[in-house]
Amino acid sequence: MNTQKRESNIIGLKELRNNVEKYISQVEKGKSFTVVRRSRPVFRITSPDEDDNWDTVADFTRVQKGGISASALLSSLKNYDTKNR
């Protein structure tokens, strides 16, 4: 867990929509934002590094160096589903 203090700001939903790339860049730098609509908080944007709720479900870098593509994963899952029906 990253223990450095994170800056938090409040932004409007329209502001986020109009400047999404700007906010993505800032989140990548460690900032977080509470997004409001009609003066009420709707959701929060944070870096995945800030949130301790993420769990590793599968580490595909152990299967193949560099991981696997999403299309290869989906294909494998479809084959698995078909075989196990």
ROPA-722114 format. One record per residue: residue in one letter; z, x, y negated of N, C-alpha, C in turn. Coordinates in pm, 1 decimal. Each point is the difference from the previous one (the first is absolute). Example, Ala and Ser with C-alpha at 12.3 -4.5 7.8 and 13.67 -1.06 7.14 Angstrom:
BEGIN
resn A | n.zz 780.0 | n.xx 1319.0 | n.yy 569.0 | ca.zz 0.0 | ca.xx -89.0 | ca.yy -119.0 | c.zz 0.0 | c.xx 90.0 | c.yy -120.0;
resn S | n.zz -72.0 | n.xx -35.0 | n.yy -105.0 | ca.zz 6.0 | ca.xx 82.0 | ca.yy -119.0 | c.zz 73.0 | c.xx -77.0 | c.yy -109.0;
//
This chain:
BEGIN
resn M | n.zz 0.0 | n.xx 84.1 | n.yy 118.3 | ca.zz 0.0 | ca.xx -84.1 | ca.yy -118.3 | c.zz 0.0 | c.xx 88.2 | c.yy -124.0;
resn N | n.zz -79.4 | n.xx -37.3 | n.yy -96.8 | ca.zz -5.6 | ca.xx 73.5 | ca.yy -125.0 | c.zz 114.5 | c.xx -49.0 | c.yy -87.7;
resn T | n.zz 89.7 | n.xx 90.4 | n.yy -38.3 | ca.zz 119.6 | ca.xx -41.6 | ca.yy -72.9 | c.zz -15.1 | c.xx 7.9 | c.yy -151.2;
resn Q | n.zz -117.5 | n.xx 45.5 | n.yy -49.5 | ca.zz -14.2 | ca.xx 5.7 | ca.yy -144.5 | c.zz -7.6 | c.xx -140.2 | c.yy -58.7;
resn K | n.zz 50.4 | n.xx -14.8 | n.yy -121.3 | ca.zz 3.7 | ca.xx -130.1 | ca.yy -65.3 | c.zz -141.5 | c.xx -45.7 | c.yy -34.5;
resn R | n.zz -30.3 | n.xx -124.6 | n.yy 29.8 | ca.zz -131.5 | ca.xx -57.4 | ca.yy -27.7 | c.zz 5.1 | c.xx -83.2 | c.yy -126.6;
resn E | n.zz -106.7 | n.xx 10.4 | n.yy -78.7 | ca.zz -9.4 | ca.xx -80.2 | ca.yy -121.2 | c.zz -52.4 | c.xx -138.5 | c.yy 36.1;
resn S | n.zz 56.5 | n.xx -103.8 | n.yy -59.2 | ca.zz -42.9 | ca.xx -136.2 | ca.yy 27.2 | c.zz -42.1 | c.xx -66.4 | c.yy -130.1;
resn N | n.zz -110.5 | n.xx -71.6 | n.yy 4.8 | ca.zz -51.4 | ca.xx -70.8 | ca.yy -116.6 | c.zz -36.2 | c.xx -142.0 | c.yy 38.6;
resn I | n.zz -1.7 | n.xx -86.8 | n.yy -99.4 | ca.zz -40.9 | ca.xx -138.8 | ca.yy 19.0 | c.zz -138.3 | c.xx -16.0 | c.yy -61.8;
resn I | n.zz -93.0 | n.xx -55.4 | n.yy 79.2 | ca.zz -134.9 | ca.xx -24.8 | ca.yy -50.1 | c.zz -42.7 | c.xx -140.7 | c.yy 36.6;
resn G | n.zz -90.0 | n.xx -55.4 | n.yy -78.0 | ca.zz -53.8 | ca.xx -132.4 | ca.yy 28.2 | c.zz -108.1 | c.xx 6.4 | c.yy 105.9;
resn L | n.zz -18.1 | n.xx -109.1 | n.yy 71.4 | ca.zz -101.4 | ca.xx -7.7 | ca.yy 104.4 | c.zz -139.5 | c.xx 23.8 | c.yy -58.3;
resn K | n.zz -27.9 | n.xx -56.8 | n.yy -115.6 | ca.zz -130.4 | ca.xx 18.7 | ca.yy -64.3 | c.zz -20.8 | c.xx 147.2 | c.yy -37.6;
resn E | n.zz 103.7 | n.xx 64.6 | n.yy -50.5 | ca.zz -6.8 | ca.xx 141.9 | ca.yy -34.0 | c.zz -32.5 | c.xx 83.2 | c.yy 124.3;
resn L | n.zz 63.5 | n.xx -31.7 | n.yy 112.6 | ca.zz -26.4 | ca.xx 70.1 | ca.yy 125.0 | c.zz -145.2 | c.xx -19.8 | c.yy 42.1;
resn R | n.zz -46.1 | n.xx -124.9 | n.yy -2.6 | ca.zz -138.1 | ca.xx -30.3 | ca.yy 39.3 | c.zz -101.4 | c.xx 76.7 | c.yy -84.7;
resn N | n.zz 25.3 | n.xx 5.1 | n.yy -129.9 | ca.zz -93.9 | ca.xx 64.3 | ca.yy -92.0 | c.zz 2.5 | c.xx 152.0 | c.yy 7.6;
resn N | n.zz 108.6 | n.xx 57.9 | n.yy 50.8 | ca.zz 16.4 | ca.xx 145.7 | ca.yy 0.4 | c.zz 50.5 | c.xx 52.7 | c.yy 133.8;
resn V | n.zz -50.0 | n.xx -55.6 | n.yy 107.9 | ca.zz 52.9 | ca.xx 32.3 | ca.yy 132.8 | c.zz -9.7 | c.xx 149.2 | c.yy 31.5;
resn E | n.zz -109.3 | n.xx 65.5 | n.yy -34.4 | ca.zz -14.0 | ca.xx 143.6 | ca.yy 30.4 | c.zz 105.7 | c.xx 83.0 | c.yy -72.2;
resn K | n.zz 29.0 | n.xx -36.4 | n.yy -122.9 | ca.zz 103.7 | ca.xx 68.7 | ca.yy -78.2 | c.zz 135.0 | c.xx -10.4 | c.yy 70.3;
resn Y | n.zz 33.8 | n.xx -119.4 | n.yy 48.3 | ca.zz 129.5 | ca.xx -19.2 | ca.yy 65.0 | c.zz 6.1 | c.xx 64.8 | c.yy 138.1;
resn I | n.zz -112.0 | n.xx 1.0 | n.yy 71.6 | ca.zz -2.9 | ca.xx 70.1 | ca.yy 128.6 | c.zz 30.4 | c.xx 147.4 | c.yy -21.8;
resn S | n.zz -62.7 | n.xx 57.9 | n.yy -100.3 | ca.zz 22.4 | ca.xx 140.9 | ca.yy -32.4 | c.zz 146.7 | c.xx 26.8 | c.yy -32.9;
resn Q | n.zz 61.2 | n.xx -88.9 | n.yy -75.3 | ca.zz 139.4 | ca.xx 19.0 | ca.yy -37.6 | c.zz 93.9 | c.xx -16.7 | c.yy 119.8;
resn V | n.zz -30.9 | n.xx -93.6 | n.yy 89.0 | ca.zz 81.6 | ca.xx -18.7 | ca.yy 120.5 | c.zz -9.5 | c.xx 124.0 | c.yy 88.1;
resn E | n.zz -119.8 | n.xx 59.0 | n.yy 8.9 | ca.zz -16.7 | ca.xx 122.8 | ca.yy 77.9 | c.zz 84.2 | c.xx 114.1 | c.yy -56.9;
resn K | n.zz 31.1 | n.xx -6.4 | n.yy -128.1 | ca.zz 82.9 | ca.xx 102.4 | ca.yy -64.4 | c.zz 149.0 | c.xx -31.8 | c.yy 8.4;
resn G | n.zz 35.4 | n.xx -111.8 | n.yy 65.9 | ca.zz 140.6 | ca.xx -31.4 | ca.yy 21.6 | c.zz 56.8 | c.xx -113.3 | c.yy -82.5;
resn K | n.zz -80.1 | n.xx -59.8 | n.yy -87.6 | ca.zz 51.9 | ca.xx -111.5 | ca.yy -79.4 | c.zz -3.4 | c.xx -127.9 | c.yy 82.8;
resn S | n.zz 81.5 | n.xx -95.1 | n.yy -37.4 | ca.zz -2.0 | ca.xx -131.1 | ca.yy 65.2 | c.zz -2.9 | c.xx -106.9 | c.yy -107.7;
resn F | n.zz -49.4 | n.xx -117.0 | n.yy 36.7 | ca.zz -18.4 | ca.xx -108.0 | ca.yy -95.7 | c.zz 43.3 | c.xx -132.8 | c.yy 58.8;
resn T | n.zz 62.1 | n.xx -80.1 | n.yy -83.6 | ca.zz 27.4 | ca.xx -139.1 | ca.yy 33.8 | c.zz -105.6 | c.xx -82.1 | c.yy -72.0;
resn V | n.zz -74.3 | n.xx -80.0 | n.yy 75.4 | ca.zz -107.5 | ca.xx -79.7 | ca.yy -56.4 | c.zz 51.7 | c.xx -141.3 | c.yy -23.7;
resn V | n.zz -22.6 | n.xx -49.5 | n.yy -122.5 | ca.zz 47.4 | ca.xx -133.6 | ca.yy -36.3 | c.zz -117.5 | c.xx -91.8 | c.yy -31.5;
resn R | n.zz 20.4 | n.xx -128.1 | n.yy 26.7 | ca.zz -95.2 | ca.xx -104.2 | ca.yy -38.5 | c.zz 80.8 | c.xx -109.5 | c.yy -67.5;
resn R | n.zz -40.0 | n.xx -33.3 | n.yy -119.8 | ca.zz 73.4 | ca.xx -99.9 | ca.yy -80.0 | c.zz 147.7 | c.xx 37.2 | c.yy -12.8;
resn S | n.zz 23.7 | n.xx 125.4 | n.yy -25.6 | ca.zz 134.1 | ca.xx 56.8 | ca.yy -23.5 | c.zz 90.6 | c.xx -0.6 | c.yy 122.2;
resn R | n.zz -55.2 | n.xx -22.6 | n.yy 117.8 | ca.zz 80.1 | ca.xx 2.2 | ca.yy 123.0 | c.zz -50.6 | c.xx 108.9 | c.yy 93.0;
resn P | n.zz 89.3 | n.xx 78.8 | n.yy 57.2 | ca.zz -42.3 | ca.xx 104.5 | ca.yy 93.8 | c.zz -70.8 | c.xx -60.5 | c.yy 121.2;
resn V | n.zz -114.4 | n.xx 57.9 | n.yy 35.9 | ca.zz -78.7 | ca.xx -49.3 | ca.yy 112.4 | c.zz 4.8 | c.xx 98.7 | c.yy 116.5;
resn F | n.zz -19.4 | n.xx 128.5 | n.yy -30.0 | ca.zz 7.8 | ca.xx 102.0 | ca.yy 103.1 | c.zz 22.6 | c.xx 135.4 | c.yy -65.4;
resn R | n.zz 24.3 | n.xx 99.7 | n.yy 86.7 | ca.zz 27.6 | ca.xx 135.5 | ca.yy -46.1 | c.zz -99.8 | c.xx 95.2 | c.yy 64.2;
resn I | n.zz -48.9 | n.xx 94.8 | n.yy -77.2 | ca.zz -91.3 | ca.xx 102.0 | ca.yy 50.5 | c.zz 74.9 | c.xx 132.8 | c.yy 2.6;
resn T | n.zz 6.9 | n.xx 61.2 | n.yy 117.6 | ca.zz 66.7 | ca.xx 129.4 | ca.yy 13.7 | c.zz -82.2 | c.xx 89.1 | c.yy 91.5;
resn S | n.zz 26.0 | n.xx 126.8 | n.yy -5.6 | ca.zz -62.0 | ca.xx 95.7 | ca.yy 90.4 | c.zz 58.4 | c.xx -19.7 | c.yy 139.8;
resn P | n.zz -79.6 | n.xx 16.1 | n.yy 105.1 | ca.zz 55.3 | ca.xx -11.0 | ca.yy 135.1 | c.zz 111.7 | c.xx 101.0 | c.yy 24.8;
resn D | n.zz -3.9 | n.xx 113.7 | n.yy -70.0 | ca.zz 104.3 | ca.xx 100.8 | ca.yy 15.8 | c.zz 134.8 | c.xx -49.2 | c.yy -50.2;
resn E | n.zz -1.4 | n.xx -95.1 | n.yy -92.7 | ca.zz 123.3 | ca.xx -52.1 | ca.yy -59.2 | c.zz 67.6 | c.xx -102.7 | c.yy 89.4;
resn D | n.zz -77.9 | n.xx -64.6 | n.yy 83.6 | ca.zz 50.1 | ca.xx -109.8 | ca.yy 82.1 | c.zz 41.7 | c.xx 50.7 | c.yy 137.6;
resn D | n.zz 126.5 | n.xx -15.0 | n.yy 36.6 | ca.zz 50.0 | ca.xx 44.8 | ca.yy 129.8 | c.zz -30.4 | c.xx -98.1 | c.yy 112.5;
resn N | n.zz -67.9 | n.xx -111.0 | n.yy -29.2 | ca.zz -25.9 | ca.xx -101.8 | ca.yy 101.0 | c.zz -120.9 | c.xx 30.5 | c.yy 87.1;
resn W | n.zz -72.4 | n.xx 107.8 | n.yy -28.2 | ca.zz -117.8 | ca.xx 35.3 | ca.yy 79.0 | c.zz 43.5 | c.xx 69.4 | c.yy 128.3;
resn D | n.zz -53.2 | n.xx -44.4 | n.yy 111.9 | ca.zz 25.5 | ca.xx 62.3 | ca.yy 129.5 | c.zz -132.2 | c.xx 47.5 | c.yy 58.2;
resn T | n.zz 2.9 | n.xx 113.1 | n.yy 68.1 | ca.zz -118.6 | ca.xx 46.9 | ca.yy 69.2 | c.zz -12.2 | c.xx -78.0 | c.yy 129.6;
resn V | n.zz -108.5 | n.xx -73.3 | n.yy 13.4 | ca.zz -23.9 | ca.xx -78.9 | ca.yy 120.2 | c.zz -77.0 | c.xx 83.8 | c.yy 101.0;
resn A | n.zz -102.2 | n.xx 68.8 | n.yy -46.7 | ca.zz -78.8 | ca.xx 86.7 | ca.yy 86.5 | c.zz -52.3 | c.xx 116.2 | c.yy -83.4;
resn D | n.zz 7.5 | n.xx 118.6 | n.yy 54.9 | ca.zz -49.6 | ca.xx 118.8 | ca.yy -68.4 | c.zz -130.5 | c.xx 41.5 | c.yy 66.7;
resn F | n.zz -111.7 | n.xx -41.5 | n.yy -59.2 | ca.zz -130.2 | ca.xx 26.2 | ca.yy 60.6 | c.zz -44.5 | c.xx 144.1 | c.yy -16.0;
resn T | n.zz 72.3 | n.xx 79.7 | n.yy -78.0 | ca.zz -32.2 | ca.xx 142.8 | ca.yy -7.4 | c.zz 37.6 | c.xx 69.4 | c.yy 129.8;
resn R | n.zz 84.3 | n.xx -63.0 | n.yy 81.2 | ca.zz 33.8 | ca.xx 56.9 | ca.yy 131.1 | c.zz -110.8 | c.xx -27.5 | c.yy 100.6;
resn V | n.zz -77.7 | n.xx -106.0 | n.yy -23.3 | ca.zz -110.9 | ca.xx -34.0 | ca.yy 88.9 | c.zz -118.7 | c.xx 91.0 | c.yy -28.5;
resn Q | n.zz -28.8 | n.xx 17.7 | n.yy -128.1 | ca.zz -114.0 | ca.xx 81.5 | ca.yy -41.5 | c.zz 36.1 | c.xx 67.4 | c.yy -131.4;
resn K | n.zz -23.9 | n.xx 129.4 | n.yy -9.7 | ca.zz 31.5 | ca.xx 72.6 | ca.yy -122.7 | c.zz -68.5 | c.xx -68.1 | c.yy -118.8;
resn G | n.zz 75.2 | n.xx -29.4 | n.yy -103.9 | ca.zz -54.9 | ca.xx -67.8 | ca.yy -116.9 | c.zz 4.3 | c.xx -152.0 | c.yy 11.8;
resn G | n.zz 47.5 | n.xx -50.9 | n.yy 114.7 | ca.zz 8.1 | ca.xx -144.9 | ca.yy 18.0 | c.zz -130.2 | c.xx -57.2 | c.yy 54.4;
resn I | n.zz -9.8 | n.xx -132.7 | n.yy -1.2 | ca.zz -121.5 | ca.xx -67.3 | ca.yy 45.9 | c.zz -44.5 | c.xx -98.2 | c.yy -107.0;
resn S | n.zz -126.1 | n.xx -36.5 | n.yy 5.7 | ca.zz -53.1 | ca.xx -92.8 | ca.yy -100.3 | c.zz 49.1 | c.xx -141.8 | c.yy 29.1;
resn A | n.zz -0.4 | n.xx -81.4 | n.yy -102.3 | ca.zz 42.3 | ca.xx -139.8 | ca.yy 15.8 | c.zz -92.7 | c.xx -73.2 | c.yy 96.2;
resn S | n.zz -129.8 | n.xx 28.2 | n.yy -5.5 | ca.zz -93.7 | ca.xx -68.2 | ca.yy 89.9 | c.zz 25.7 | c.xx 37.5 | c.yy 146.0;
resn A | n.zz 33.8 | n.xx 126.7 | n.yy 25.6 | ca.zz 32.5 | ca.xx 41.2 | ca.yy 137.4 | c.zz 127.3 | c.xx -68.8 | c.yy 48.0;
resn L | n.zz 97.9 | n.xx -12.3 | n.yy -88.7 | ca.zz 124.9 | ca.xx -68.5 | ca.yy 35.1 | c.zz -25.9 | c.xx -146.9 | c.yy 32.1;
resn L | n.zz -76.7 | n.xx -66.6 | n.yy -86.1 | ca.zz -29.1 | ca.xx -141.9 | ca.yy 22.8 | c.zz -77.9 | c.xx -20.7 | c.yy 129.4;
resn S | n.zz -93.6 | n.xx 87.4 | n.yy 27.0 | ca.zz -76.9 | ca.xx -9.2 | ca.yy 124.1 | c.zz 91.3 | c.xx 14.0 | c.yy 121.5;
resn S | n.zz 91.4 | n.xx 95.9 | n.yy -4.5 | ca.zz 95.1 | ca.xx 19.5 | ca.yy 110.2 | c.zz 89.8 | c.xx -121.0 | c.yy 18.3;
resn L | n.zz 44.7 | n.xx -57.8 | n.yy -111.3 | ca.zz 87.0 | ca.xx -117.8 | ca.yy 8.3 | c.zz -74.7 | c.xx -120.1 | c.yy 58.2;
resn K | n.zz -125.9 | n.xx -17.5 | n.yy -36.3 | ca.zz -79.6 | ca.xx -110.4 | ca.yy 54.2 | c.zz -17.3 | c.xx 17.9 | c.yy 149.7;
resn N | n.zz -29.3 | n.xx 122.9 | n.yy 44.1 | ca.zz -15.9 | ca.xx 27.1 | ca.yy 143.4 | c.zz 130.8 | c.xx -24.7 | c.yy 74.0;
resn Y | n.zz 109.7 | n.xx 41.8 | n.yy -58.2 | ca.zz 132.6 | ca.xx -20.2 | ca.yy 60.6 | c.zz 29.5 | c.xx -148.6 | c.yy 14.1;
resn D | n.zz -28.7 | n.xx -76.6 | n.yy -105.5 | ca.zz 25.8 | ca.xx -144.4 | ca.yy 0.6 | c.zz -84.0 | c.xx -69.1 | c.yy 108.4;
resn T | n.zz -126.4 | n.xx 38.6 | n.yy 11.8 | ca.zz -87.8 | ca.xx -60.2 | ca.yy 98.9 | c.zz 48.1 | c.xx 28.5 | c.yy 142.6;
resn K | n.zz 44.8 | n.xx 122.4 | n.yy 25.4 | ca.zz 44.5 | ca.xx 40.1 | ca.yy 133.9 | c.zz 133.0 | c.xx -65.3 | c.yy 38.4;
resn N | n.zz 82.6 | n.xx -33.7 | n.yy -98.8 | ca.zz 133.9 | ca.xx -50.9 | ca.yy 29.5 | c.zz 15.0 | c.xx -150.4 | c.yy -16.3;
resn R | n.zz -106.9 | n.xx -71.1 | n.yy 0.9 | ca.zz 8.3 | ca.xx -147.4 | ca.yy -9.4 | c.zz 23.2 | c.xx -61.9 | c.yy 133.1;
//
